[in-house]
Amino acid sequence: MISFELARRLRDAGLAWRPAPGDRFAIPDRDLDDETFVLSQMTIEVHQLPDGPVLGFNGTTEWALDDIEQDEALWLPREDQLREMLGGTFRRLDRAAEGYRVALTLPAGELELTHEDPAEAYGEALLRLIEAGR
């Protein structure tokens, strides 16, 4: 799972989230920073309202939290989602002495990023791709 910091950087760079079952997210700044939530059609669902999507918490009687606006949640994309978003620029993931190396081919040439966690390596690569597209 990617770090909250990287997830925030991706969101701030413009990564759009279209919530779907199985997506993980956090609710920052509500004393829930240590919790990770998963969208499920049973307990946490996306409700499309006129003002935009909200994440509805079903059956959470112990909480005073019925739903939150989507922009209050911080998406924590999975490794497979990050890799998919790299699209045709993704070339390979290699094991390296420092961890995992993701290689992309961009118009300006090949880019390699290394991190001890493969999801973080994919996330950093996606961040660079987004920033290169600006």
Backbone hydrogen bonds in HBPLUS format (Angstrom, degrees):
<---DONOR---> <-ACCEPTOR-->    atom                        ^
c    i                          cat <-CA-CA->   ^        H-A-AA   ^      H-
h    n   atom  resd res      DA  || num        DHA   H-A  angle D-A-AA Bond
n    s   type  num  typ     dist DA aas  dist angle  dist       angle   num
A0007-ALA N   A0003-SER O   2.98 MM   4  6.23 161.8  2.02 150.5 156.2     1
A0008-ARG N   A0004-PHE O   2.85 MM   4  6.09 154.7  1.91 153.2 159.6     2
A0009-ARG N   A0005-GLU O   2.97 MM   4  6.27 157.2  2.03 148.1 154.6     3
A0010-LEU N   A0006-LEU O   2.89 MM   4  6.13 158.2  1.94 153.4 158.8     4
A0011-ARG N   A0007-ALA O   2.96 MM   4  6.18 162.8  1.99 147.1 151.9     5
A0012-ASP N   A0008-ARG O   2.81 MM   4  5.97 168.4  1.82 154.7 158.2     6
A0013-ALA N   A0009-ARG O   2.95 MM   4  6.04 134.2  2.17 137.2 149.1     7
A0013-ALA N   A0010-LEU O   3.19 MM   3  5.06 128.2  2.47  91.8 105.5     8
A0015-LEU N   A0010-LEU O   3.03 MM   5  5.56 165.5  2.05 148.9 145.5     9
A0014-GLY N   A0011-ARG O   2.94 MM   3  5.23 152.9  2.01 106.7 115.6    10
A0023-ASP N   A0020-ALA O   3.03 MM   3  5.80 159.6  2.07 148.9 150.9    11
A0022-GLY N   A0039-LEU O   2.79 MM  17  5.24 173.0  1.80 139.6 141.4    12
A0039-LEU N   A0023-ASP O   2.80 MM  16  5.38 161.9  1.83 157.2 162.7    13
A0076-LEU N   A0024-ARG O   2.91 MM  52  5.32 173.1  1.91 138.7 136.4    14
A0025-PHE N   A0037-PHE O   2.87 MM  12  5.28 149.3  1.96 142.4 148.9    15
A0037-PHE N   A0025-PHE O   2.79 MM  12  5.28 178.4  1.79 167.6 167.3    16
A0026-ALA N   A0074-LEU O   2.85 MM  48  5.07 151.5  1.93 135.7 144.4    17
A0074-LEU N   A0026-ALA O   2.80 MM  48  5.07 164.4  1.82 148.0 151.5    18
A0035-GLU N   A0032-LEU O   2.95 MM   3  5.40 165.6  1.97 121.2 125.3    19
A0040-SER N   A0044-ILE O   2.82 MM   4  5.08 146.9  1.93 134.3 145.3    20
A0044-ILE N   A0040-SER O   3.20 MM   4  5.08 127.9  2.49 120.6 134.9    21
A0058-ASN N   A0043-THR O   2.66 MM  15  4.84 161.7  1.69 155.1 158.2    22
A0045-GLU N   A0056-GLY O   2.94 MM  11  5.20 149.1  2.04 146.0 151.7    23
A0056-GLY N   A0045-GLU O   2.71 MM  11  5.20 159.1  1.75 165.8 166.4    24
A0047-HIS N   A0054-VAL O   2.85 MM   7  5.34 168.6  1.86 160.8 164.7    25
A0054-VAL N   A0047-HIS O   2.92 MM   7  5.34 156.4  1.98 149.1 156.7    26
A0049-LEU N   A0052-GLY O   3.32 MM   3  5.14 151.9  2.41 110.5 116.4    27
A0052-GLY N   A0049-LEU O   2.92 MM   3  5.14 161.0  1.95 114.2 120.4    28
A0070-GLN N   A0053-PRO O   3.19 MM  17  5.86 160.0  2.24 148.8 142.7    29
A0055-LEU N   A0068-ILE O   2.77 MM  13  5.36 159.7  1.81 162.2 165.9    30
A0068-ILE N   A0055-LEU O   3.04 MM  13  5.36 146.5  2.15 134.7 143.4    31
A0057-PHE N   A0066-ASP O   2.70 MM   9  5.21 172.3  1.71 152.4 155.2    32
A0063-TRP N   A0060-THR O   3.08 MM   3  5.54 162.3  2.11 114.3 119.9    33
A0072-GLU N   A0069-GLU O   2.91 MM   3  5.47 160.5  1.95 118.4 125.0    34
A0073-ALA N   A0070-GLN O   3.01 MM   3  5.46 156.4  2.07 113.6 120.9    35
A0082-LEU N   A0078-ARG O   2.98 MM   4  6.29 159.9  2.02 157.1 162.7    36
A0083-ARG N   A0079-GLU O   2.99 MM   4  6.22 165.0  2.01 153.5 157.5    37
A0084-GLU N   A0080-ASP O   3.00 MM   4  6.11 159.1  2.04 142.2 148.0    38
A0085-MET N   A0081-GLN O   2.99 MM   4  6.22 152.5  2.07 146.5 153.6    39
A0086-LEU N   A0082-LEU O   3.20 MM   4  6.52 128.7  2.48 140.8 153.5    40
A0086-LEU N   A0083-ARG O   3.13 MM   3  5.27 140.5  2.29  99.9 111.2    41
A0087-GLY N   A0084-GLU O   3.05 MM   3  5.47 149.8  2.14 107.7 116.6    42
A0089-THR N   A0086-LEU O   3.20 MM   3  5.82 147.3  2.31 141.8 140.7    43
A0090-PHE N   A0087-GLY O   3.24 MM   3  6.02 159.3  2.29 119.1 123.6    44
A0105-THR N   A0089-THR O   2.74 MM  16  4.95 149.4  1.83 135.9 146.1    45
A0091-ARG N   A0103-ALA O   2.83 MM  12  5.40 159.8  1.87 159.8 153.7    46
A0092-ARG N   A0103-ALA O   3.42 MM  11  5.35 156.0  2.49 132.3 134.8    47
A0103-ALA N   A0092-ARG O   2.92 MM  11  5.35 164.1  1.95 157.1 159.1    48
A0094-ASP N   A0101-ARG O   2.81 MM   7  5.10 163.1  1.84 149.4 154.7    49
A0101-ARG N   A0094-ASP O   2.76 MM   7  5.10 166.0  1.78 151.6 156.6    50
A0096-ALA N   A0099-GLY O   2.72 MM   3  5.03 179.6  1.72 140.1 140.1    51
A0099-GLY N   A0096-ALA O   3.01 MM   3  5.03 154.1  2.08 103.4 111.8    52
A0100-TYR N   A0115-HIS O   2.68 MM  15  5.47 168.2  1.69 153.0 155.0    53
A0115-HIS N   A0100-TYR O   2.94 MM  15  5.47 152.1  2.02 148.2 156.1    54
A0102-VAL N   A0113-LEU O   2.81 MM  11  5.35 159.7  1.85 159.2 162.0    55
A0113-LEU N   A0102-VAL O   2.96 MM  11  5.35 154.1  2.03 147.3 155.6    56
A0104-LEU N   A0111-LEU O   2.79 MM   7  5.15 161.8  1.82 156.5 162.7    57
A0111-LEU N   A0104-LEU O   2.88 MM   7  5.15 159.8  1.92 142.0 147.8    58
A0106-LEU N   A0109-GLY O   2.90 MM   3  5.10 161.9  1.94 135.1 137.6    59
A0109-GLY N   A0106-LEU O   2.86 MM   3  5.10 160.0  1.90 112.8 119.5    60
A0121-ALA N   A0117-ASP O   3.05 MM   4  6.36 154.4  2.12 152.5 160.3    61
A0122-TYR N   A0118-PRO O   2.92 MM   4  6.21 161.6  1.96 153.4 157.4    62
A0123-GLY N   A0119-ALA O   2.85 MM   4  6.07 159.1  1.90 147.3 153.8    63
A0124-GLU N   A0120-GLU O   2.83 MM   4  6.03 160.6  1.87 151.6 155.9    64
A0125-ALA N   A0121-ALA O   3.01 MM   4  6.17 154.4  2.08 144.1 151.6    65
A0126-LEU N   A0122-TYR O   2.86 MM   4  6.14 156.2  1.91 151.4 158.1    66
A0127-LEU N   A0123-GLY O   2.92 MM   4  6.15 155.8  1.98 147.1 153.9    67
A0128-ARG N   A0124-GLU O   3.03 MM   4  6.29 159.5  2.07 146.8 151.5    68
A0129-LEU N   A0125-ALA O   2.94 MM   4  6.21 154.3  2.01 146.8 154.4    69
A0130-ILE N   A0126-LEU O   2.86 MM   4  6.13 161.3  1.89 155.2 159.3    70
A0131-GLU N   A0127-LEU O   2.92 MM   4  6.14 165.4  1.94 152.5 156.7    71
A0132-ALA N   A0128-ARG O   2.82 MM   4  5.97 147.0  1.92 145.4 154.7    72
A0133-GLY N   A0129-LEU O   3.10 MM   4  6.29 133.9  2.32 139.2 150.6    73
A0133-GLY N   A0130-ILE O   3.12 MM   3  5.19 132.4  2.36  96.3 109.2    74
A0134-ARG N   A0131-GLU O   3.35 MM   3  5.49 163.7  2.38 103.4 108.1    75
